[in-house]
């Protein structure tokens, strides 16, 4: 498995991977435009055939705070440590930039618990995180689980 920063050629595969899960209610839908705008945030896992089989993003929120977002691994590649490796790389990248607090909003809290994240109330998250939530179809009735890793 090769792990690398996402490139333009990955956008369609990322879009399909993420929105297939979103259609099942397992994560939030993403637009093609949001993927292009956030391309520099993403790390992908690519198999031996050159196919994107995993993705995750690290989005800077505020001073020393970043959000791990859009974690997805193709169903046939789940339970092989790919998601954990993507998150490990995102945390390492963030730490090098000076991030001290990592947050996530997720429908998969068990996965993030195994990586050292703890569940918190949404009120404990910085207000800056909510600026993008206004565009979410579930706003203001967010049903994701808020988590943090310090």
Steps between C-alpha positions, in 0.01 A plus 500: 500500500627846412400797715539847351346844475199513269533640148245628248480159331368353829193722534249279317605188692484689832157638408366152425652344812368768734157539344440123488534503880291819523219328307495239778483771768849416627659838425407837356464554126776708336486706184758476225569870556578448870747225409682721253510787750634277777727281289811598697333372820476137386716192534407201285583131510563356153511127426742321267266568206512874561146517637414732789370268773513737797489870579512731798543871545653737751333841500648788698232663714669756721817559700654154559167324437428273202218270398550146373227464243366295213650166605398227258645164397359287218291215646727225365801665668348561842652336809851506351629802695470739207275748679718493810810564290334794323404653835850438638646688203252786539582533871872494422455771236295711740749459781780622272290811430450560873149360543434421867135398484341273239124477473262297293127471445416142409245224467778248578610584856629147567765543231621830643496365857758241394722787383490686832212739437249554780134592470406853605187709480463717193499803730861419594615551140623843389236719339713531186412143404136590451561752218493223240207324665260767378523345151423149630151363428483375860569842655404581775405142592846343476499132595874439470709415805751766607844369594835650594864394532746723681 
